[in-house]
Amino acid sequence: MYDNVGRDGDQIAAVRYGIATDNDLLRWAGRDAEPFLARHPLPEQPLPAPDLSPYLHALAAAETPAQASAVTQCLLDAAAPVLEAVSEYLVAAARWRGQNRGAELGSPPQMLMRAASDSLSALALGHQADLAILRAEYDPTPPRPARPRAALGPASRPHRLAHRPPARPRAADPHLRRLLLSTRSFIARPTASGYDGIYVQLDGQPSAKLPLLLAAFQYRFEDDVEAMVQHLVDGVAVGWDELGTDLLAGAPPQLVTALTGGEQWPSRTLDHLITPDGSPPVRMTVTEQTAADQDVQWGYVLRFEGIEVISVAHADAGPVIGWDTNPRTRFSDHPAHWPAPSPLAISTPTARPPQTTRAAALPRPRTAARR
């Protein structure tokens, strides 16, 4: 009889299912890699741990939010180079021998790319938390006035975000992400009557969304519109908080740097929301019937021929940007540059599908700031 005494969960599962333990895998790999490591020796000692004593001592002595923030910001700046170096290695590991090309979601290359993004999340979240403390101290957000809304189903009520403070811009920092004011939007798939999409809380302006979506289609999703729709629209339980640089997996480093300024941040969903009555959050669906009442400014319908851009407050439809458009194109955020198709083209039974257009592209500098 097999005795579980003294064995860990990994060993017990290995015996039960007839598989190797994690330690077995590492031991076998270490044995087979010995000749390689003899030719390419690596440091045996771990990286030196930072001395946190000065930071902890200063934090204990801090008496105001400003003083505590000064300590936190110094630590984040000191830690950024190390975390960025780890992130760079994880990206290189994901791209080893081109294994990331065509890799499925959840595959090891995709897991490594996510780890690369998540390794920088500590910097971004720590910075964001510090700014929230300073915001409460120096510039508290006034209560948002109530506004009448049309009756909507529970799946499309953006007031479930009422207890989330609005995003605010943060100062530029070479090591940390920057934020823009929250611009709400949606991403949708086309339907017979219009579109069916999902709510996106941040970075909704065309200058931020279009380059990211175009690059994601051309590289991560390898020109597969349906795969992109399934990931961005169908695969979300509640909604998106923001879309991150994980969507740029597989894109050339020069393009990624041009679009992000060298920053990285993960995509985040709204599954963690706390509703006013304590009930679980529900899917925040956006359709052509509900968009105007859901306080979204922009919409992006992922069509076969390209991305239809809708300025929700001014039009029910919009021009289509072709999928082959260069992601480096500078797009305008002014609603006047995104007019709806003419009524004649919409009502004519023999009208062709919307033609791709670049009319909304303007020759103006694009800021590197986000959110």
KADA-V492026 format. One record per residue. N is the residue number from 1. OMEGA is omega in radians with two decimals (NA if undefined). Layout:
<<N | OMEGA> <N | OMEGA>>
This chain:
<<1 | -3.14> <2 | -3.09> <3 | -3.13> <4 | -3.08> <5 | 3.11> <6 | -3.13> <7 | 3.14> <8 | -3.08> <9 | 3.13> <10 | 3.13> <11 | -3.14> <12 | 3.13> <13 | -3.14> <14 | 3.13> <15 | -3.08> <16 | -3.05> <17 | 3.10> <18 | -3.12> <19 | 3.11> <20 | 3.06> <21 | 3.08> <22 | 3.13> <23 | 3.08> <24 | -3.12> <25 | -3.13> <26 | 3.14> <27 | 3.14> <28 | 3.12> <29 | 3.11> <30 | 3.11> <31 | -3.09> <32 | -3.12> <33 | -3.08> <34 | 3.11> <35 | 3.13> <36 | -3.12> <37 | 3.07> <38 | 3.12> <39 | -3.12> <40 | -3.08> <41 | 3.12> <42 | 3.11> <43 | 3.14> <44 | -3.12> <45 | 3.08> <46 | 3.08> <47 | -3.11> <48 | 3.11> <49 | 3.14> <50 | 3.08> <51 | -3.10> <52 | -3.07> <53 | -3.13> <54 | -3.13> <55 | -3.13> <56 | 3.11> <57 | 3.14> <58 | 3.13> <59 | 3.12> <60 | -3.13> <61 | -3.11> <62 | -3.11> <63 | -3.12> <64 | 3.07> <65 | 3.14> <66 | 3.14> <67 | 3.11> <68 | 3.12> <69 | 3.14> <70 | 3.12> <71 | -3.11> <72 | -3.12> <73 | 3.10> <74 | 3.13> <75 | 3.13> <76 | 3.11> <77 | -3.13> <78 | -3.09> <79 | -3.04> <80 | -3.11> <81 | -3.13> <82 | -3.12> <83 | 3.10> <84 | 3.11> <85 | 3.09> <86 | 3.14> <87 | 3.13> <88 | 3.12> <89 | -3.13> <90 | 3.06> <91 | 3.12> <92 | 3.12> <93 | 3.12> <94 | -3.09> <95 | -3.10> <96 | 3.14> <97 | 3.07> <98 | -3.08> <99 | 3.14> <100 | -3.13> <101 | 3.14> <102 | -3.13> <103 | -3.13> <104 | 3.06> <105 | -3.11> <106 | 3.12> <107 | -3.14> <108 | 3.11> <109 | 3.12> <110 | 3.09> <111 | 3.11> <112 | 3.10> <113 | 3.10> <114 | 3.10> <115 | 3.11> <116 | 3.11> <117 | -3.09> <118 | -3.13> <119 | 3.10> <120 | -3.09> <121 | 3.14> <122 | 3.11> <123 | -3.08> <124 | -3.10> <125 | 3.09> <126 | 3.11> <127 | -3.13> <128 | 3.11> <129 | 3.13> <130 | 3.11> <131 | 3.10> <132 | 3.09> <133 | 3.13> <134 | 3.11> <135 | 3.14> <136 | -3.12> <137 | -2.98> <138 | -3.02> <139 | -3.11> <140 | -3.13> <141 | 3.11> <142 | 3.11> <143 | -3.13> <144 | -3.13> <145 | 3.12> <146 | 3.12> <147 | -3.13> <148 | 3.12> <149 | 3.01> <150 | 3.14> <151 | 3.14> <152 | 3.05> <153 | -3.09> <154 | -3.09> <155 | -3.05> <156 | -3.14> <157 | -3.13> <158 | 3.12> <159 | 3.04> <160 | 3.07> <161 | -3.00> <162 | -3.08> <163 | 3.02> <164 | 3.09> <165 | 3.13> <166 | 3.12> <167 | -3.14> <168 | 3.11> <169 | 3.05> <170 | -3.04> <171 | 3.12> <172 | -3.14> <173 | -3.09> <174 | -3.06> <175 | -3.01> <176 | 3.10> <177 | 3.05> <178 | -3.09> <179 | 2.94> <180 | 3.03> <181 | -3.10> <182 | 3.05> <183 | -3.02> <184 | -3.11> <185 | 3.01> <186 | 3.03> <187 | -2.96> <188 | 2.95> <189 | 3.14> <190 | 3.06> <191 | -3.13> <192 | -3.10> <193 | -3.10> <194 | 3.13> <195 | 3.11> <196 | -3.00> <197 | -3.07> <198 | -3.09> <199 | 3.05> <200 | -2.98> <201 | -2.95> <202 | 3.00> <203 | -3.03> <204 | -3.06> <205 | -3.10> <206 | -3.11> <207 | 3.11> <208 | -3.03> <209 | -3.02> <210 | 3.10> <211 | -3.14> <212 | -3.12> <213 | 3.13> <214 | 3.13> <215 | 3.12> <216 | 3.13> <217 | -3.03> <218 | -3.05> <219 | -3.07> <220 | -3.08> <221 | 3.01> <222 | 3.06> <223 | 3.14> <224 | -3.10> <225 | -3.07> <226 | 3.10> <227 | 3.13> <228 | 3.13> <229 | -3.14> <230 | -3.13> <231 | -3.01> <232 | -3.05> <233 | -3.02> <234 | -3.01> <235 | -3.09> <236 | -3.07> <237 | -3.07> <238 | -3.12> <239 | 3.11> <240 | 2.92> <241 | 3.07> <242 | 3.03> <243 | -3.01> <244 | -3.10> <245 | 3.01> <246 | 3.08> <247 | -3.14> <248 | 3.13> <249 | 3.13> <250 | 3.13> <251 | 3.11> <252 | -3.12> <253 | -3.13> <254 | 3.12> <255 | 3.13> <256 | 3.13> <257 | 3.14> <258 | -3.09> <259 | -3.00> <260 | -3.06> <261 | -3.13> <262 | -3.13> <263 | 3.07> <264 | 3.08> <265 | -3.08> <266 | 2.96> <267 | -3.12> <268 | 3.10> <269 | -3.13> <270 | -3.11> <271 | -3.05> <272 | -3.07> <273 | 3.03> <274 | -3.10> <275 | -3.10> <276 | -3.11> <277 | 3.11> <278 | -3.14> <279 | 3.13> <280 | 3.10> <281 | -3.12> <282 | -3.08> <283 | -3.08> <284 | -3.10> <285 | 3.09> <286 | 3.09> <287 | 3.12> <288 | 3.12> <289 | -3.01> <290 | -3.01> <291 | -3.07> <292 | -3.11> <293 | -3.09> <294 | 3.03> <295 | 3.03> <296 | -3.09> <297 | -3.04> <298 | 3.08> <299 | -3.14> <300 | -3.13> <301 | -3.07> <302 | -3.11> <303 | -3.13> <304 | -3.07> <305 | -3.13> <306 | -3.09> <307 | 3.04> <308 | -3.10> <309 | -3.08> <310 | 2.97> <311 | -2.89> <312 | -3.09> <313 | -3.04> <314 | -3.06> <315 | 3.08> <316 | 3.13> <317 | -3.12> <318 | 3.12> <319 | -3.11> <320 | 3.07> <321 | -3.08> <322 | -3.11> <323 | -3.12> <324 | 3.12> <325 | 3.12> <326 | 3.12> <327 | 3.13> <328 | 3.14> <329 | 3.11> <330 | -3.08> <331 | 3.14> <332 | 3.04> <333 | -3.12> <334 | -3.11> <335 | -3.12> <336 | -3.14> <337 | -3.12> <338 | -3.08> <339 | 3.06> <340 | 3.04> <341 | -3.11> <342 | 3.11> <343 | -3.14> <344 | -3.12> <345 | -3.12> <346 | -3.01> <347 | -3.11> <348 | -3.09> <349 | -3.07> <350 | -3.10> <351 | 3.10> <352 | 3.01> <353 | -3.12> <354 | 3.11> <355 | 3.09> <356 | -3.07> <357 | 3.04> <358 | -3.05> <359 | -3.10> <360 | 3.14> <361 | -3.11> <362 | 3.11> <363 | 3.12> <364 | -3.12> <365 | 3.10> <366 | -3.09> <367 | 3.11> <368 | -3.12> <369 | -3.13> <370 | 3.12> <371 | NA>>
